[in-house]
């Protein structure tokens, strides 16, 4: 494999229909969710970092934005846009770590562990919390075409992962953060309270 760098992909295209506003612009702990997601990936060792925008524009220092015109169809199309961008000649990434903008309590330690697993030979690595598989997910470049074939709707990489369980290296990250999602205003307040309490 000639490309050994690990890129970061932040999926931040959704409109936040249940939240009532695009999640990328929601403030959490003094930063927007998009800013936190970029920091998560960069602090974890991913470079370059791509943000997939959609419902709202997102431009941040230290990251490249790629727009998904089909964002309303779900996460699958956003993942496809990012992987195609990274597949261009000269992109120089041997793998990509995919994170979601609406999981602000995920820690950079999870990204570091996935990249370490890749360096140790894993071609697919999934962060787990207390044994439950969640995000982020690392995919080596060799699998991107197969992921693209199955990425549709809100599934993202899940159909590929389910079709190839033998490829998956599960990496426990329960001590690095929490994968709780922000889908509603109640979720946002709960996670803000948990962060304030040091949870």
Secondary structure, DSSP 4 states (H G I P E B T S, - for coil): ----EEEEEEE-----TTTTS-GGG-EETTEEHHHHHHHHHHHTT--SEEEEE-SS----TT-EEEE-TTGGG-HHHHHHHHHHHHTSTT--EEEEEEEETT-TT--HHHHHHHHHHHHTT-SEEEEEETTEEEEEEEEEGGGHHHHHHH--TT-TTHHHHHHTGGGEEEEE-TTT-------SHHHHHHHHHHHHTT-
